[in-house]
Amino acid sequence: MELQIIKDKTNPLLKRREISLKIINKGTPSRIEVKNKLAALANSKPELIVIEHLNTLFGKQEIVGTASIYESDERLKQIAHQHLVARDAPKAAEENAAEAPAAVAKPEAKHEAKAEAKTEKKEPEKK
């Protein structure tokens, strides 16, 4: 993945850097990969970077997007949209592992409940 910074503007009022970037890659990289690569190029922490949008160009192996690098975690929480911060956060494997067994258990519980309902209906017929 090759990442190029097209435009780098410092916004002193909001205490952040607004960056336009271009990525040349055969596949679509994850937002976390883009954040880590941008952090390495911009000498910043990945936690302070918010990727606002990434758009692929039709017929090309290029992605164009914008990102903001905040000076502090406090400014990030004050200014950045929370849905963008949540979108860029890495997903924990533990949460996914905990959700998978719960999803499997639910259909079994429904099946058992249906079986119990059928047996309850049959019991009055026997009497």
Secondary structure as UniProt FT lines:
FT   STRAND          2..11
FT   TURN            12..15
FT   STRAND          16..24
FT   HELIX           31..42
FT   HELIX           46..48
FT   STRAND          49..56
FT   TURN            58..59
FT   STRAND          62..70
FT   HELIX           73..79
FT   HELIX           82..88
FT   HELIX           93..126
//
